């Protein structure tokens, strides 16, 4: 669904497309909860480092999910038009998630993996 949104936004959304988009947005918030839950567990090794690395990632995913939620409300539910500015905002929100994910993974590898196991 996310590929469809960034490549060709429909003029209106079918009930199935609305449900799929809503599900994708919910999964982003679920991802934030899962990552924070994983790095916050008592007794894990390098908990402080993992939390420091995860915080920028979950912040960006939350910010992007909030942008997508606003899009969902304005465009999908209220049928507001999709402008070029809105399209750019959505593309930036998606791009920022992927950038944050790469930085999170790179940081985890650099700080937590032994030298010989790094990519």
Biopython code that builds the backbone (N, CA, C, O; Angstrom):
import numpy as np
from Bio.PDB.StructureBuilder import StructureBuilder

atoms = [
    (1, "UNK", "N", (0.825, -1.197, 0.000)),
    (1, "UNK", "CA", (0.000, 0.000, 0.000)),
    (1, "UNK", "C", (0.865, 1.256, 0.000)),
    (1, "UNK", "O", (0.565, 2.210, -0.717)),
    (2, "UNK", "N", (1.933, 1.269, 0.793)),
    (2, "UNK", "CA", (2.756, 2.467, 0.877)),
    (2, "UNK", "C", (3.382, 2.809, -0.461)),
    (2, "UNK", "O", (3.543, 3.984, -0.790)),
    (3, "UNK", "N", (3.738, 1.792, -1.239)),
    (3, "UNK", "CA", (4.299, 2.058, -2.570)),
    (3, "UNK", "C", (3.250, 2.729, -3.447)),
    (3, "UNK", "O", (3.565, 3.658, -4.190)),
    (4, "UNK", "N", (2.014, 2.268, -3.367)),
    (4, "UNK", "CA", (0.939, 2.863, -4.163)),
    (4, "UNK", "C", (0.744, 4.325, -3.776)),
    (4, "UNK", "O", (0.552, 5.173, -4.647)),
    (5, "UNK", "N", (0.790, 4.625, -2.504)),
    (5, "UNK", "CA", (0.542, 5.991, -2.049)),
    (5, "UNK", "C", (1.617, 6.924, -2.554)),
    (5, "UNK", "O", (1.306, 8.021, -3.019)),
    (6, "UNK", "N", (2.877, 6.521, -2.477)),
    (6, "UNK", "CA", (3.940, 7.426, -2.873)),
    (6, "UNK", "C", (4.074, 7.528, -4.383)),
    (6, "UNK", "O", (4.556, 8.544, -4.883)),
    (7, "UNK", "N", (3.663, 6.508, -5.125)),
    (7, "UNK", "CA", (3.818, 6.544, -6.576)),
    (7, "UNK", "C", (2.597, 7.118, -7.281)),
    (7, "UNK", "O", (2.733, 7.979, -8.150)),
    (8, "UNK", "N", (1.437, 6.660, -6.926)),
    (8, "UNK", "CA", (0.219, 7.140, -7.571)),
    (8, "UNK", "C", (-0.892, 7.246, -6.539)),
    (8, "UNK", "O", (-1.550, 6.256, -6.218)),
    (9, "UNK", "N", (-1.090, 8.412, -6.037)),
    (9, "UNK", "CA", (-2.165, 8.620, -5.084)),
    (9, "UNK", "C", (-3.494, 8.641, -5.825)),
    (9, "UNK", "O", (-3.635, 9.358, -6.815)),
    (10, "UNK", "N", (-4.465, 7.872, -5.364)),
    (10, "UNK", "CA", (-5.765, 7.868, -6.042)),
    (10, "UNK", "C", (-6.527, 9.158, -5.766)),
    (10, "UNK", "O", (-6.273, 9.851, -4.780)),
    (11, "UNK", "N", (-7.457, 9.463, -6.648)),
    (11, "UNK", "CA", (-8.296, 10.646, -6.456)),
    (11, "UNK", "C", (-9.190, 10.469, -5.233)),
    (11, "UNK", "O", (-9.492, 11.435, -4.532)),
    (12, "UNK", "N", (-9.606, 9.250, -4.984)),
    (12, "UNK", "CA", (-10.366, 8.932, -3.774)),
    (12, "UNK", "C", (-9.978, 7.518, -3.353)),
    (12, "UNK", "O", (-9.393, 6.767, -4.133)),
    (13, "UNK", "N", (-10.302, 7.171, -2.138)),
    (13, "UNK", "CA", (-9.910, 5.881, -1.594)),
    (13, "UNK", "C", (-11.122, 4.979, -1.449)),
    (13, "UNK", "O", (-12.172, 5.398, -0.962)),
    (14, "UNK", "N", (-10.963, 3.735, -1.879)),
    (14, "UNK", "CA", (-12.022, 2.747, -1.684)),
    (14, "UNK", "C", (-12.020, 2.344, -0.209)),
    (14, "UNK", "O", (-11.041, 2.585, 0.498)),
    (15, "UNK", "N", (-13.092, 1.744, 0.249)),
    (15, "UNK", "CA", (-13.096, 1.278, 1.642)),
    (15, "UNK", "C", (-11.913, 0.339, 1.943)),
    (15, "UNK", "O", (-11.326, 0.409, 3.023)),
    (16, "UNK", "N", (-11.571, -0.521, 1.007)),
    (16, "UNK", "CA", (-10.441, -1.432, 1.219)),
    (16, "UNK", "C", (-9.120, -0.657, 1.313)),
    (16, "UNK", "O", (-8.282, -0.965, 2.161)),
    (17, "UNK", "N", (-8.935, 0.338, 0.456)),
    (17, "UNK", "CA", (-7.716, 1.151, 0.514)),
    (17, "UNK", "C", (-7.641, 1.936, 1.818)),
    (17, "UNK", "O", (-6.563, 2.071, 2.398)),
    (18, "UNK", "N", (-8.774, 2.455, 2.282)),
    (18, "UNK", "CA", (-8.801, 3.168, 3.564)),
    (18, "UNK", "C", (-8.385, 2.241, 4.700)),
    (18, "UNK", "O", (-7.593, 2.610, 5.566)),
    (19, "UNK", "N", (-8.933, 1.038, 4.678)),
    (19, "UNK", "CA", (-8.615, 0.057, 5.725)),
    (19, "UNK", "C", (-7.133, -0.333, 5.674)),
    (19, "UNK", "O", (-6.489, -0.449, 6.716)),
    (20, "UNK", "N", (-6.598, -0.534, 4.482)),
    (20, "UNK", "CA", (-5.184, -0.896, 4.345)),
    (20, "UNK", "C", (-4.272, 0.230, 4.832)),
    (20, "UNK", "O", (-3.307, -0.020, 5.554)),
    (21, "UNK", "N", (-4.571, 1.445, 4.447)),
    (21, "UNK", "CA", (-3.750, 2.577, 4.874)),
    (21, "UNK", "C", (-3.816, 2.744, 6.391)),
    (21, "UNK", "O", (-2.794, 2.966, 7.040)),
    (22, "UNK", "N", (-4.997, 2.640, 6.943)),
    (22, "UNK", "CA", (-5.141, 2.742, 8.390)),
    (22, "UNK", "C", (-4.306, 1.657, 9.073)),
    (22, "UNK", "O", (-3.640, 1.922, 10.074)),
    (23, "UNK", "N", (-4.340, 0.451, 8.539)),
    (23, "UNK", "CA", (-3.552, -0.650, 9.090)),
    (23, "UNK", "C", (-2.064, -0.383, 9.025)),
    (23, "UNK", "O", (-1.332, -0.706, 9.962)),
    (24, "UNK", "N", (-1.604, 0.207, 7.924)),
    (24, "UNK", "CA", (-0.180, 0.551, 7.791)),
    (24, "UNK", "C", (0.237, 1.588, 8.828)),
    (24, "UNK", "O", (1.318, 1.486, 9.409)),
    (25, "UNK", "N", (-0.598, 2.566, 9.059)),
    (25, "UNK", "CA", (-0.291, 3.600, 10.046)),
    (25, "UNK", "C", (-0.246, 2.990, 11.447)),
    (25, "UNK", "O", (0.657, 3.290, 12.227)),
    (26, "UNK", "N", (-1.208, 2.145, 11.762)),
    (26, "UNK", "CA", (-1.222, 1.481, 13.070)),
    (26, "UNK", "C", (0.036, 0.640, 13.251)),
    (26, "UNK", "O", (0.600, 0.602, 14.345)),
    (27, "UNK", "N", (0.483, -0.032, 12.198)),
    (27, "UNK", "CA", (1.702, -0.851, 12.294)),
    (27, "UNK", "C", (2.936, -0.002, 12.593)),
    (27, "UNK", "O", (3.856, -0.471, 13.262)),
    (28, "UNK", "N", (2.968, 1.231, 12.112)),
    (28, "UNK", "CA", (4.090, 2.112, 12.451)),
    (28, "UNK", "C", (4.100, 2.414, 13.948)),
    (28, "UNK", "O", (5.152, 2.365, 14.585)),
    (29, "UNK", "N", (2.943, 2.723, 14.503)),
    (29, "UNK", "CA", (2.872, 2.965, 15.950)),
    (29, "UNK", "C", (3.206, 1.686, 16.733)),
    (29, "UNK", "O", (3.852, 1.751, 17.779)),
    (30, "UNK", "N", (2.767, 0.533, 16.230)),
    (30, "UNK", "CA", (3.107, -0.742, 16.872)),
    (30, "UNK", "C", (4.618, -0.977, 16.848)),
    (30, "UNK", "O", (5.193, -1.467, 17.820)),
    (31, "UNK", "N", (5.250, -0.627, 15.736)),
    (31, "UNK", "CA", (6.703, -0.774, 15.616)),
    (31, "UNK", "C", (7.407, 0.043, 16.691)),
    (31, "UNK", "O", (8.342, -0.440, 17.330)),
    (32, "UNK", "N", (6.966, 1.268, 16.889)),
    (32, "UNK", "CA", (7.543, 2.129, 17.927)),
    (32, "UNK", "C", (7.432, 1.448, 19.292)),
    (32, "UNK", "O", (8.406, 1.390, 20.042)),
    (33, "UNK", "N", (6.242, 0.934, 19.607)),
    (33, "UNK", "CA", (6.037, 0.260, 20.887)),
    (33, "UNK", "C", (6.936, -0.966, 21.029)),
    (33, "UNK", "O", (7.510, -1.199, 22.092)),
    (34, "UNK", "N", (7.058, -1.745, 19.960)),
    (34, "UNK", "CA", (7.876, -2.957, 20.011)),
    (34, "UNK", "C", (9.356, -2.639, 20.193)),
    (34, "UNK", "O", (10.032, -3.282, 20.996)),
    (35, "UNK", "N", (9.865, -1.655, 19.457)),
    (35, "UNK", "CA", (11.275, -1.287, 19.585)),
    (35, "UNK", "C", (11.556, -0.762, 20.984)),
    (35, "UNK", "O", (12.527, -1.177, 21.617)),
    (36, "UNK", "N", (10.726, 0.138, 21.471)),
    (36, "UNK", "CA", (10.955, 0.691, 22.809)),
    (36, "UNK", "C", (10.813, -0.388, 23.876)),
    (36, "UNK", "O", (11.547, -0.390, 24.864)),
    (37, "UNK", "N", (9.890, -1.284, 23.681)),
    (37, "UNK", "CA", (9.745, -2.389, 24.629)),
    (37, "UNK", "C", (10.968, -3.288, 24.643)),
    (37, "UNK", "O", (11.413, -3.729, 25.703)),
    (38, "UNK", "N", (11.506, -3.558, 23.470)),
    (38, "UNK", "CA", (12.681, -4.436, 23.365)),
    (38, "UNK", "C", (13.914, -3.817, 24.001)),
    (38, "UNK", "O", (14.663, -4.510, 24.688)),
    (39, "UNK", "N", (14.138, -2.531, 23.787)),
    (39, "UNK", "CA", (15.352, -1.904, 24.324)),
    (39, "UNK", "C", (15.176, -1.473, 25.780)),
    (39, "UNK", "O", (16.140, -1.053, 26.421)),
    (40, "UNK", "N", (13.978, -1.571, 26.295)),
    (40, "UNK", "CA", (13.728, -1.166, 27.683)),
    (40, "UNK", "C", (13.648, -2.349, 28.644)),
    (40, "UNK", "O", (13.440, -2.156, 29.842)),
    (41, "UNK", "N", (13.806, -3.549, 28.144)),
    (41, "UNK", "CA", (13.706, -4.728, 29.003)),
    (41, "UNK", "C", (14.776, -4.707, 30.083)),
    (41, "UNK", "O", (15.930, -4.360, 29.833)),
    (42, "UNK", "N", (14.375, -5.081, 31.268)),
    (42, "UNK", "CA", (15.330, -5.189, 32.380)),
    (42, "UNK", "C", (16.313, -6.311, 32.065)),
    (42, "UNK", "O", (15.943, -7.355, 31.526)),
    (43, "UNK", "N", (17.549, -6.073, 32.408)),
    (43, "UNK", "CA", (18.554, -7.116, 32.296)),
    (43, "UNK", "C", (19.191, -7.290, 30.930)),
    (43, "UNK", "O", (20.065, -8.146, 30.786)),
    (44, "UNK", "N", (18.802, -6.527, 29.924)),
    (44, "UNK", "CA", (19.454, -6.695, 28.631)),
    (44, "UNK", "C", (20.819, -6.015, 28.652)),
    (44, "UNK", "O", (21.035, -5.020, 29.344)),
    (45, "UNK", "N", (21.720, -6.580, 27.877)),
    (45, "UNK", "CA", (23.063, -6.029, 27.791)),
    (45, "UNK", "C", (23.031, -4.717, 27.024)),
    (45, "UNK", "O", (22.297, -4.587, 26.045)),
    (46, "UNK", "N", (23.816, -3.751, 27.458)),
    (46, "UNK", "CA", (23.923, -2.455, 26.780)),
    (46, "UNK", "C", (22.583, -1.731, 26.662)),
    (46, "UNK", "O", (22.303, -1.080, 25.655)),
    (47, "UNK", "N", (21.776, -1.849, 27.684)),
    (47, "UNK", "CA", (20.430, -1.245, 27.649)),
    (47, "UNK", "C", (20.488, 0.254, 27.376)),
    (47, "UNK", "O", (19.736, 0.766, 26.546)),
    (48, "UNK", "N", (21.370, 0.950, 28.065)),
    (48, "UNK", "CA", (21.460, 2.404, 27.888)),
    (48, "UNK", "C", (21.841, 2.766, 26.458)),
    (48, "UNK", "O", (21.254, 3.675, 25.871)),
    (49, "UNK", "N", (22.820, 2.060, 25.892)),
    (49, "UNK", "CA", (23.249, 2.323, 24.519)),
    (49, "UNK", "C", (22.121, 2.035, 23.535)),
    (49, "UNK", "O", (21.875, 2.818, 22.617)),
    (50, "UNK", "N", (21.439, 0.912, 23.728)),
    (50, "UNK", "CA", (20.335, 0.568, 22.834)),
    (50, "UNK", "C", (19.219, 1.610, 22.912)),
    (50, "UNK", "O", (18.639, 1.984, 21.892)),
    (51, "UNK", "N", (18.929, 2.066, 24.101)),
    (51, "UNK", "CA", (17.895, 3.086, 24.268)),
    (51, "UNK", "C", (18.297, 4.393, 23.588)),
    (51, "UNK", "O", (17.468, 5.045, 22.954)),
    (52, "UNK", "N", (19.575, 4.776, 23.722)),
    (52, "UNK", "CA", (20.070, 5.991, 23.067)),
    (52, "UNK", "C", (19.999, 5.870, 21.548)),
    (52, "UNK", "O", (19.702, 6.849, 20.864)),
    (53, "UNK", "N", (20.268, 4.684, 21.017)),
    (53, "UNK", "CA", (20.203, 4.481, 19.568)),
    (53, "UNK", "C", (18.756, 4.403, 19.070)),
    (53, "UNK", "O", (18.446, 4.847, 17.964)),
    (54, "UNK", "N", (17.891, 3.842, 19.886)),
    (54, "UNK", "CA", (16.499, 3.649, 19.462)),
    (54, "UNK", "C", (15.686, 4.943, 19.523)),
    (54, "UNK", "O", (14.756, 5.125, 18.737)),
    (55, "UNK", "N", (16.021, 5.826, 20.433)),
    (55, "UNK", "CA", (15.203, 7.022, 20.639)),
    (55, "UNK", "C", (15.042, 7.875, 19.380)),
    (55, "UNK", "O", (13.914, 8.247, 19.058)),
    (56, "UNK", "N", (16.126, 8.207, 18.643)),
    (56, "UNK", "CA", (15.912, 8.992, 17.414)),
    (56, "UNK", "C", (15.060, 8.245, 16.377)),
    (56, "UNK", "O", (14.265, 8.854, 15.662)),
    (57, "UNK", "N", (15.236, 6.927, 16.307)),
    (57, "UNK", "CA", (14.464, 6.128, 15.359)),
    (57, "UNK", "C", (12.978, 6.180, 15.696)),
    (57, "UNK", "O", (12.153, 6.470, 14.831)),
    (58, "UNK", "N", (12.635, 5.898, 16.960)),
    (58, "UNK", "CA", (11.216, 5.886, 17.313)),
    (58, "UNK", "C", (10.603, 7.281, 17.243)),
    (58, "UNK", "O", (9.417, 7.428, 16.951)),
    (59, "UNK", "N", (11.407, 8.295, 17.508)),
    (59, "UNK", "CA", (10.913, 9.670, 17.377)),
    (59, "UNK", "C", (10.553, 9.964, 15.925)),
    (59, "UNK", "O", (9.499, 10.537, 15.648)),
    (60, "UNK", "N", (11.432, 9.572, 14.994)),
    (60, "UNK", "CA", (11.167, 9.830, 13.579)),
    (60, "UNK", "C", (9.981, 9.015, 13.083)),
    (60, "UNK", "O", (9.137, 9.536, 12.353)),
    (61, "UNK", "N", (9.904, 7.760, 13.464)),
    (61, "UNK", "CA", (8.776, 6.937, 13.031)),
    (61, "UNK", "C", (7.466, 7.523, 13.576)),
    (61, "UNK", "O", (6.462, 7.568, 12.865)),
    (62, "UNK", "N", (7.481, 7.963, 14.816)),
    (62, "UNK", "CA", (6.288, 8.579, 15.398)),
    (62, "UNK", "C", (5.918, 9.856, 14.655)),
    (62, "UNK", "O", (4.748, 10.073, 14.340)),
    (63, "UNK", "N", (6.904, 10.702, 14.373)),
    (63, "UNK", "CA", (6.630, 11.936, 13.630)),
    (63, "UNK", "C", (6.045, 11.628, 12.251)),
    (63, "UNK", "O", (5.070, 12.250, 11.830)),
    (64, "UNK", "N", (6.647, 10.665, 11.554)),
    (64, "UNK", "CA", (6.142, 10.304, 10.220)),
    (64, "UNK", "C", (4.751, 9.689, 10.309)),
    (64, "UNK", "O", (3.894, 9.972, 9.473)),
    (65, "UNK", "N", (4.522, 8.855, 11.310)),
    (65, "UNK", "CA", (3.196, 8.257, 11.481)),
    (65, "UNK", "C", (2.154, 9.340, 11.778)),
    (65, "UNK", "O", (1.012, 9.248, 11.327)),
    (66, "UNK", "N", (2.551, 10.357, 12.531)),
    (66, "UNK", "CA", (1.626, 11.472, 12.791)),
    (66, "UNK", "C", (1.278, 12.215, 11.504)),
    (66, "UNK", "O", (0.131, 12.616, 11.305)),
    (67, "UNK", "N", (2.267, 12.399, 10.632)),
    (67, "UNK", "CA", (2.016, 13.038, 9.333)),
    (67, "UNK", "C", (1.053, 12.190, 8.512)),
    (67, "UNK", "O", (0.117, 12.712, 7.906)),
    (68, "UNK", "N", (1.285, 10.881, 8.496)),
    (68, "UNK", "CA", (0.401, 9.979, 7.750)),
    (68, "UNK", "C", (-0.999, 9.949, 8.355)),
    (68, "UNK", "O", (-1.988, 9.829, 7.631)),
    (69, "UNK", "N", (-1.084, 10.056, 9.666)),
    (69, "UNK", "CA", (-2.401, 10.107, 10.324)),
    (69, "UNK", "C", (-3.165, 11.363, 9.919)),
    (69, "UNK", "O", (-4.369, 11.314, 9.668)),
    (70, "UNK", "N", (-2.456, 12.486, 9.858)),
    (70, "UNK", "CA", (-3.089, 13.734, 9.428)),
    (70, "UNK", "C", (-3.556, 13.616, 7.981)),
    (70, "UNK", "O", (-4.642, 14.081, 7.635)),
    (71, "UNK", "N", (-2.731, 12.993, 7.137)),
    (71, "UNK", "CA", (-3.114, 12.743, 5.743)),
    (71, "UNK", "C", (-4.377, 11.892, 5.707)),
    (71, "UNK", "O", (-5.322, 12.197, 4.978)),
    (72, "UNK", "N", (-4.386, 10.835, 6.492)),
    (72, "UNK", "CA", (-5.535, 9.931, 6.522)),
    (72, "UNK", "C", (-6.808, 10.699, 6.888)),
    (72, "UNK", "O", (-7.850, 10.530, 6.255)),
    (73, "UNK", "N", (-6.711, 11.528, 7.899)),
    (73, "UNK", "CA", (-7.880, 12.290, 8.334)),
    (73, "UNK", "C", (-8.317, 13.306, 7.281)),
    (73, "UNK", "O", (-9.496, 13.380, 6.934)),
    (74, "UNK", "N", (-7.359, 14.089, 6.774)),
    (74, "UNK", "CA", (-7.701, 15.160, 5.829)),
    (74, "UNK", "C", (-8.147, 14.638, 4.471)),
    (74, "UNK", "O", (-9.177, 15.057, 3.943)),
    (75, "UNK", "N", (-7.378, 13.737, 3.918)),
    (75, "UNK", "CA", (-7.623, 13.309, 2.539)),
    (75, "UNK", "C", (-8.530, 12.093, 2.468)),
    (75, "UNK", "O", (-9.522, 12.094, 1.739)),
    (76, "UNK", "N", (-8.197, 11.072, 3.214)),
    (76, "UNK", "CA", (-8.924, 9.813, 3.082)),
    (76, "UNK", "C", (-10.327, 9.923, 3.667)),
    (76, "UNK", "O", (-11.299, 9.507, 3.038)),
    (77, "UNK", "N", (-10.432, 10.478, 4.864)),
    (77, "UNK", "CA", (-11.753, 10.546, 5.489)),
    (77, "UNK", "C", (-12.545, 11.785, 5.073)),
    (77, "UNK", "O", (-13.760, 11.705, 4.892)),
    (78, "UNK", "N", (-11.880, 12.922, 4.919)),
    (78, "UNK", "CA", (-12.591, 14.174, 4.638)),
    (78, "UNK", "C", (-12.551, 14.586, 3.167)),
    (78, "UNK", "O", (-13.092, 15.629, 2.800)),
    (79, "UNK", "N", (-11.920, 13.781, 2.334)),
    (79, "UNK", "CA", (-11.874, 13.992, 0.887)),
    (79, "UNK", "C", (-11.268, 15.325, 0.464)),
    (79, "UNK", "O", (-11.680, 15.895, -0.546)),
    (80, "UNK", "N", (-10.296, 15.828, 1.219)),
    (80, "UNK", "CA", (-9.576, 17.029, 0.788)),
    (80, "UNK", "C", (-8.669, 16.661, -0.385)),
    (80, "UNK", "O", (-8.222, 15.517, -0.473)),
    (81, "UNK", "N", (-8.391, 17.590, -1.275)),
    (81, "UNK", "CA", (-7.566, 17.269, -2.450)),
    (81, "UNK", "C", (-6.107, 16.980, -2.073)),
    (81, "UNK", "O", (-5.591, 17.470, -1.069)),
    (82, "UNK", "N", (-5.472, 16.171, -2.911)),
    (82, "UNK", "CA", (-4.056, 15.845, -2.735)),
    (82, "UNK", "C", (-3.249, 16.839, -3.558)),
    (82, "UNK", "O", (-3.257, 16.795, -4.788)),
    (83, "UNK", "N", (-2.568, 17.716, -2.878)),
    (83, "UNK", "CA", (-1.762, 18.734, -3.553)),
    (83, "UNK", "C", (-0.329, 18.231, -3.747)),
    (83, "UNK", "O", (0.078, 17.232, -3.153)),
    (84, "UNK", "N", (0.417, 18.933, -4.580)),
    (84, "UNK", "CA", (1.826, 18.593, -4.776)),
    (84, "UNK", "C", (2.599, 18.734, -3.463)),
    (84, "UNK", "O", (3.489, 17.936, -3.171)),
    (85, "UNK", "N", (2.256, 19.740, -2.687)),
    (85, "UNK", "CA", (2.916, 19.939, -1.392)),
    (85, "UNK", "C", (2.636, 18.764, -0.453)),
    (85, "UNK", "O", (3.533, 18.298, 0.250)),
    (86, "UNK", "N", (1.404, 18.294, -0.444)),
    (86, "UNK", "CA", (1.050, 17.161, 0.394)),
    (86, "UNK", "C", (1.786, 15.903, -0.063)),
    (86, "UNK", "O", (2.276, 15.131, 0.760)),
    (87, "UNK", "N", (1.860, 15.703, -1.367)),
    (87, "UNK", "CA", (2.575, 14.554, -1.908)),
    (87, "UNK", "C", (4.039, 14.603, -1.466)),
    (87, "UNK", "O", (4.593, 13.584, -1.056)),
    (88, "UNK", "N", (4.663, 15.768, -1.545)),
    (88, "UNK", "CA", (6.057, 15.922, -1.110)),
    (88, "UNK", "C", (6.198, 15.634, 0.378)),
    (88, "UNK", "O", (7.163, 15.000, 0.806)),
    (89, "UNK", "N", (5.238, 16.099, 1.160)),
    (89, "UNK", "CA", (5.270, 15.859, 2.606)),
    (89, "UNK", "C", (5.197, 14.370, 2.908)),
    (89, "UNK", "O", (5.924, 13.872, 3.768)),
    (90, "UNK", "N", (4.324, 13.657, 2.205)),
    (90, "UNK", "CA", (4.203, 12.212, 2.406)),
    (90, "UNK", "C", (5.482, 11.487, 2.007)),
    (90, "UNK", "O", (5.967, 10.622, 2.735)),
    (91, "UNK", "N", (6.018, 11.840, 0.859)),
    (91, "UNK", "CA", (7.257, 11.206, 0.405)),
    (91, "UNK", "C", (8.388, 11.449, 1.395)),
    (91, "UNK", "O", (9.187, 10.552, 1.664)),
    (92, "UNK", "N", (8.453, 12.655, 1.935)),
    (92, "UNK", "CA", (9.479, 12.971, 2.934)),
    (92, "UNK", "C", (9.266, 12.148, 4.202)),
    (92, "UNK", "O", (10.228, 11.660, 4.795)),
    (93, "UNK", "N", (8.020, 11.994, 4.616)),
    (93, "UNK", "CA", (7.728, 11.200, 5.813)),
    (93, "UNK", "C", (8.194, 9.758, 5.634)),
    (93, "UNK", "O", (8.815, 9.188, 6.532)),
    (94, "UNK", "N", (7.898, 9.170, 4.481)),
    (94, "UNK", "CA", (8.348, 7.797, 4.215)),
    (94, "UNK", "C", (9.870, 7.726, 4.145)),
    (94, "UNK", "O", (10.485, 6.841, 4.739)),
    (95, "UNK", "N", (10.461, 8.649, 3.427)),
    (95, "UNK", "CA", (11.921, 8.669, 3.276)),
    (95, "UNK", "C", (12.600, 8.782, 4.634)),
    (95, "UNK", "O", (13.594, 8.103, 4.892)),
    (96, "UNK", "N", (12.070, 9.635, 5.499)),
    (96, "UNK", "CA", (12.661, 9.827, 6.822)),
    (96, "UNK", "C", (12.593, 8.564, 7.674)),
    (96, "UNK", "O", (13.486, 8.323, 8.486)),
    (97, "UNK", "N", (11.558, 7.760, 7.505)),
    (97, "UNK", "CA", (11.490, 6.483, 8.217)),
    (97, "UNK", "C", (12.640, 5.585, 7.779)),
    (97, "UNK", "O", (13.317, 4.987, 8.615)),
    (98, "UNK", "N", (12.861, 5.490, 6.482)),
    (98, "UNK", "CA", (13.923, 4.616, 5.983)),
    (98, "UNK", "C", (15.300, 5.124, 6.373)),
    (98, "UNK", "O", (16.182, 4.327, 6.690)),
    (99, "UNK", "N", (15.498, 6.419, 6.356)),
    (99, "UNK", "CA", (16.781, 6.999, 6.784)),
    (99, "UNK", "C", (17.010, 6.701, 8.261)),
    (99, "UNK", "O", (18.101, 6.286, 8.652)),
    (100, "UNK", "N", (15.989, 6.910, 9.075)),
    (100, "UNK", "CA", (16.114, 6.651, 10.515)),
    (100, "UNK", "C", (16.373, 5.173, 10.781)),
    (100, "UNK", "O", (17.148, 4.830, 11.674)),
    (101, "UNK", "N", (15.734, 4.303, 10.016)),
    (101, "UNK", "CA", (15.958, 2.863, 10.178)),
    (101, "UNK", "C", (17.400, 2.501, 9.852)),
    (101, "UNK", "O", (18.032, 1.740, 10.585)),
    (102, "UNK", "N", (17.921, 3.040, 8.760)),
    (102, "UNK", "CA", (19.312, 2.762, 8.388)),
    (102, "UNK", "C", (20.264, 3.265, 9.461)),
    (102, "UNK", "O", (21.204, 2.564, 9.835)),
    (103, "UNK", "N", (20.028, 4.466, 9.956)),
    (103, "UNK", "CA", (20.896, 5.017, 11.007)),
    (103, "UNK", "C", (20.804, 4.190, 12.288)),
    (103, "UNK", "O", (21.811, 3.995, 12.969)),
    (104, "UNK", "N", (19.619, 3.706, 12.621)),
    (104, "UNK", "CA", (19.423, 2.870, 13.797)),
    (104, "UNK", "C", (20.199, 1.556, 13.648)),
    (104, "UNK", "O", (20.929, 1.155, 14.554)),
    (105, "UNK", "N", (20.039, 0.906, 12.525)),
    (105, "UNK", "CA", (20.730, -0.367, 12.294)),
    (105, "UNK", "C", (22.241, -0.155, 12.259)),
    (105, "UNK", "O", (22.990, -0.916, 12.872)),
    (106, "UNK", "N", (22.688, 0.870, 11.546)),
    (106, "UNK", "CA", (24.128, 1.157, 11.490)),
    (106, "UNK", "C", (24.686, 1.433, 12.878)),
    (106, "UNK", "O", (25.765, 0.949, 13.220)),
    (107, "UNK", "N", (23.967, 2.202, 13.675)),
    (107, "UNK", "CA", (24.412, 2.515, 15.032)),
    (107, "UNK", "C", (24.477, 1.282, 15.905)),
    (107, "UNK", "O", (25.421, 1.111, 16.677)),
    (108, "UNK", "N", (23.475, 0.418, 15.789)),
    (108, "UNK", "CA", (23.474, -0.824, 16.570)),
    (108, "UNK", "C", (24.662, -1.695, 16.180)),
    (108, "UNK", "O", (25.337, -2.257, 17.043)),
    (109, "UNK", "N", (24.915, -1.805, 14.871)),
    (109, "UNK", "CA", (26.058, -2.606, 14.426)),
    (109, "UNK", "C", (27.365, -2.022, 14.942)),
    (109, "UNK", "O", (28.212, -2.751, 15.458)),
    (110, "UNK", "N", (27.531, -0.729, 14.808)),
    (110, "UNK", "CA", (28.776, -0.075, 15.199)),
    (110, "UNK", "C", (29.031, -0.180, 16.703)),
    (110, "UNK", "O", (30.156, -0.445, 17.126)),
    (111, "UNK", "N", (28.010, 0.023, 17.492)),
    (111, "UNK", "CA", (28.206, 0.104, 18.944)),
    (111, "UNK", "C", (28.056, -1.231, 19.658)),
    (111, "UNK", "O", (28.603, -1.413, 20.746)),
    (112, "UNK", "N", (27.314, -2.180, 19.056)),
    (112, "UNK", "CA", (26.986, -3.388, 19.797)),
    (112, "UNK", "C", (27.549, -4.683, 19.221)),
    (112, "UNK", "O", (27.699, -5.662, 19.951)),
    (113, "UNK", "N", (27.862, -4.707, 17.927)),
    (113, "UNK", "CA", (28.404, -5.931, 17.338)),
    (113, "UNK", "C", (29.920, -5.956, 17.474)),
    (113, "UNK", "O", (30.581, -4.928, 17.327)),
    (114, "UNK", "N", (30.461, -7.128, 17.753)),
    (114, "UNK", "CA", (31.931, -7.217, 17.741)),
    (114, "UNK", "C", (32.476, -6.891, 16.367)),
    (114, "UNK", "O", (31.798, -7.109, 15.364)),
    (115, "UNK", "N", (33.681, -6.375, 16.307)),
    (115, "UNK", "CA", (34.309, -5.915, 15.058)),
    (115, "UNK", "C", (34.167, -6.916, 13.917)),
    (115, "UNK", "O", (33.846, -6.523, 12.795)),
    (116, "UNK", "N", (34.399, -8.192, 14.177)),
    (116, "UNK", "CA", (34.358, -9.206, 13.132)),
    (116, "UNK", "C", (32.984, -9.544, 12.612)),
    (116, "UNK", "O", (32.868, -10.192, 11.572)),
    (117, "UNK", "N", (31.937, -9.129, 13.301)),
    (117, "UNK", "CA", (30.565, -9.456, 12.884)),
    (117, "UNK", "C", (29.858, -8.310, 12.187)),
    (117, "UNK", "O", (28.710, -8.463, 11.770)),
    (118, "UNK", "N", (30.512, -7.169, 12.050)),
    (118, "UNK", "CA", (29.892, -6.017, 11.411)),
    (118, "UNK", "C", (29.806, -6.216, 9.906)),
    (118, "UNK", "O", (30.653, -6.877, 9.304)),
    (119, "UNK", "N", (28.772, -5.636, 9.308)),
    (119, "UNK", "CA", (28.572, -5.749, 7.849)),
    (119, "UNK", "C", (29.606, -4.984, 7.079)),
    (119, "UNK", "O", (29.578, -4.977, 5.848)),
]
sb = StructureBuilder()
sb.init_structure("model")
sb.init_model(0)
sb.init_chain("A")
sb.init_seg("    ")
for serial, (resi, resn, name, xyz) in enumerate(atoms, 1):
    if name == "N":
        sb.init_residue(resn, " ", resi, " ")
    sb.init_atom(name, np.array(xyz, "f"), 0.0, 1.0, " ", f" {name:<3s}", serial, name[0])
structure = sb.get_structure()
